[in-house]
């Protein structure tokens, strides 16, 4: 069976394995039914997140549920003006969290032990942040898959990394905590519509063996062809020459991307 397609959109996968059906057919949902998610299902989602792999079983992350409607509405503005965020009945923010361990090591007199044992005592570094981000995002994806298996849709909000100072105050985040990802959950508003799922790039363009494959001009052209099968420059932007220019203008070079660059720099300055 061919698991990757060059079509713009593909039909739902059908497997005998229910886990594969959940993973392969998952898509982002941005239109939620006005229906609360029962607490027992929320608990399943959160517990599923906590069963995710974690570095050394140290869980360098925390999970923050955003329940307050005013905060949801504020997030809808600060996370790149996405109104659907305010309509989500269940929002989880996954925090890279080294503050807990820093405080615990302080409580445990670790610095005194290091001095006694001639061990270098390291305060939080960039590596701790990256480990926390990895742990947090792995936990988030577990939550997404658990929710999907329960018929609950979801959408990642990477824009939570923007406006660091605002979100830091909103959630009362200490120095060594950073919102790595936010996920909005809810029942799809139109489950009867069998939406097609988005295509992904061809496997050979993404997956290498043993060494990284630097792209030659022929590989770039192959990627360009595959990308143009998946994405198109809208007719209203016909002044742009190609899909690369369109994606840079409206993704990599857009205002929200510039704010994310500024915000992450501000967080790193505070962290280090």
C-alpha positions in Angstrom: 0.0 0.0 0.0 1.3 3.4 -0.9 1.3 5.5 2.3 2.3 8.9 0.8 0.7 10.6 -2.1 1.5 13.5 -4.4 -2.2 14.5 -4.6 -3.3 17.7 -3.0 -5.8 16.0 -0.8 -6.2 12.3 -0.1 -9.1 10.0 0.9 -9.2 8.6 4.4 -7.0 5.6 5.1 -8.6 2.3 6.0 -6.7 -0.1 8.1 -7.8 -3.1 10.2 -5.6 -1.6 12.9 -7.6 1.1 14.8 -4.4 2.8 16.0 -3.2 3.3 12.5 -6.6 4.7 11.5 -6.4 7.3 14.3 -2.8 8.4 13.4 -3.1 8.3 9.6 -6.5 10.1 9.4 -6.0 12.8 12.0 -6.4 16.3 10.8 -6.6 19.7 12.5 -10.1 20.9 13.5 -10.8 24.6 13.9 -14.6 24.6 14.0 -15.9 23.1 17.3 -19.3 22.1 18.4 -20.7 24.0 21.3 -20.5 21.0 23.6 -18.4 20.5 26.7 -16.0 17.7 27.0 -16.8 15.5 30.1 -14.2 15.6 32.9 -13.5 11.9 32.6 -12.5 12.3 29.0 -10.3 15.3 29.9 -8.6 13.2 32.5 -8.0 10.5 29.9 -6.4 13.0 27.6 -4.2 14.5 30.3 -3.2 11.1 31.7 -2.4 9.9 28.1 -0.1 13.0 27.8 1.7 12.0 31.0 2.3 8.5 29.7 4.4 9.9 26.9 8.1 9.2 26.7 10.2 11.6 28.7 13.9 12.1 29.2 15.0 10.0 32.2 11.4 9.9 33.4 12.0 13.4 34.8 9.1 15.0 32.9 10.7 18.4 32.1 7.2 19.9 31.3 4.0 20.9 32.9 0.4 21.0 31.5 -1.7 24.1 32.1 -5.5 23.9 31.3 -6.9 27.2 30.2 -10.5 27.3 31.5 -11.1 31.0 32.0 -13.1 32.4 29.1 -11.5 35.8 29.2 -8.1 34.2 28.9 -9.3 32.2 25.9 -10.5 35.3 24.2 -7.2 37.0 25.0 -5.3 34.1 23.5 -7.5 34.3 20.4 -6.0 37.7 19.9 -2.4 37.2 21.0 -2.0 33.9 19.1 -2.1 35.6 15.7 -5.8 36.6 15.8 -7.5 33.1 15.6 -11.1 33.5 16.9 -11.7 29.8 17.0 -9.4 29.5 20.0 -12.0 31.3 22.1 -14.6 28.6 21.1 -12.6 25.6 22.2 -14.1 23.9 25.2 -10.8 22.4 26.3 -7.4 24.1 25.9 -4.1 22.7 27.2 -0.8 24.6 27.2 2.3 22.4 27.3 5.1 24.2 29.2 8.8 23.4 28.9 9.5 23.5 32.7 12.9 23.4 34.4 11.7 25.6 37.2 10.4 22.6 39.2 13.7 20.9 39.1 15.7 24.1 39.8 13.5 24.7 42.9 13.8 21.0 43.9 17.6 21.0 43.6 17.7 24.2 45.7 15.6 22.5 48.3 17.8 19.5 48.2 21.0 21.6 48.8 22.5 20.3 45.6 24.9 23.2 45.3 26.4 22.4 48.6 26.8 18.8 47.6 28.5 19.9 44.4 30.9 22.1 46.3 31.7 19.2 48.7 32.1 16.6 45.9 33.9 19.0 43.5 31.1 18.8 40.9 30.2 21.7 38.7 26.9 23.2 39.7 25.0 24.2 36.5 22.1 26.6 36.6 19.5 26.2 33.9 21.0 26.3 30.4 19.7 26.3 26.8 20.0 22.5 26.8 17.5 22.2 29.6 15.1 24.4 27.7 15.4 22.3 24.6 14.9 19.1 26.6 11.8 20.6 28.1 10.5 21.6 24.7 11.0 18.1 23.4 9.3 16.5 26.5 6.4 19.0 26.3 5.7 18.4 22.6 5.9 14.6 22.9 3.3 14.8 25.7 1.2 17.1 23.6 1.1 14.7 20.7 0.1 11.9 23.0 -2.8 14.0 24.1 -3.8 14.7 20.5 -3.8 11.0 19.7 -5.8 10.1 22.8 -8.4 12.8 22.0 -8.6 11.7 18.4 -9.3 8.1 19.5 -12.2 9.5 21.6 -13.7 11.4 18.7 -12.4 14.7 19.9 -10.7 17.0 17.4 -7.7 19.2 18.0 -5.5 21.9 16.6 -2.0 22.9 17.6 -1.3 26.6 18.3 2.4 27.2 17.8 1.7 31.0 18.1 1.6 30.5 21.9 5.4 31.2 21.6 4.6 34.8 20.5 4.1 37.6 22.9 6.2 36.0 25.6 5.8 38.8 28.1 2.0 38.8 27.8 1.7 35.1 28.2 4.2 35.0 31.0 2.0 37.5 32.9 -1.2 35.8 31.9 -0.2 32.4 33.3 2.2 33.7 36.0 5.1 31.8 34.5 8.3 31.8 36.5 11.7 32.3 35.0 12.4 28.8 33.8 9.1 28.0 32.2 8.2 28.6 28.6 5.0 27.7 26.6 6.2 25.3 24.0 2.8 24.4 22.5 -0.9 24.9 23.0 -3.6 22.6 21.8 -7.3 23.4 21.4 -9.6 20.4 21.7 -13.3 20.0 20.9 -15.9 17.9 19.1 -15.9 18.7 15.3 -18.8 20.9 14.4 -19.6 19.0 11.2 -18.6 15.4 11.8 -21.0 14.3 9.0 -18.7 15.9 6.4 -16.1 13.5 5.4 -13.2 16.0 4.9 -10.2 14.8 3.0 -6.9 14.9 4.8 -3.9 16.9 3.6 -1.1 15.3 1.7 2.4 15.2 3.0 5.7 15.5 1.1 7.0 12.3 -0.6 8.8 10.1 1.8 12.1 10.2 -0.3 12.3 13.9 0.2 12.0 13.7 4.0 13.5 10.4 5.1 17.2 9.7 4.7 19.4 6.7 5.7 22.6 7.0 7.7 23.6 10.5 6.5 21.8 13.8 5.7 21.3 14.3 2.0 22.2 17.8 0.9 19.9 18.9 -1.9 21.3 19.1 -5.4 19.5 21.3 -8.0 17.7 18.2 -9.3 16.5 17.4 -5.8 15.3 21.0 -5.3 13.3 20.7 -8.5 11.8 17.4 -7.4 10.8 19.1 -4.1 9.4 22.0 -6.0 7.2 19.7 -8.2 6.0 17.8 -5.1 5.3 21.1 -3.2 3.3 22.5 -6.1 1.1 19.4 -6.1 0.4 20.0 -2.5 0.2 23.8 -2.3 -0.8 26.4 -4.9 -0.3 30.1 -5.1 -3.8 31.6 -4.8 -4.9 33.4 -7.9 -5.2 36.7 -5.9 -1.4 36.6 -5.5 -0.5 36.0 -9.1 2.2 38.7 -8.9 4.3 36.2 -7.0 6.5 34.1 -9.2 6.3 30.7 -7.3 5.1 28.9 -4.3 8.4 29.5 -2.5 7.9 33.3 -2.6 4.3 32.8 -1.5 5.2 30.6 1.5 8.0 33.0 2.6 5.8 36.1 2.3 2.9 34.6 4.3 4.7 32.2 6.6 8.5 32.6 7.2 8.6 36.3 6.6 5.1 37.3 7.9 4.5 39.5 10.9 3.6 36.7 13.2 6.9 35.0 12.4 8.8 38.2 13.1 7.0 38.4 16.5 7.9 34.8 17.3 11.5 35.5 16.6 11.4 38.6 18.9 9.5 36.7 21.6 11.8 33.7 21.7 14.8 36.0 21.9 13.2 37.7 24.9 12.6 34.4 26.5 16.1 33.2 25.9 17.5 36.4 27.4 15.4 35.9 30.5 16.3 32.2 30.8 20.0 32.5 30.4 
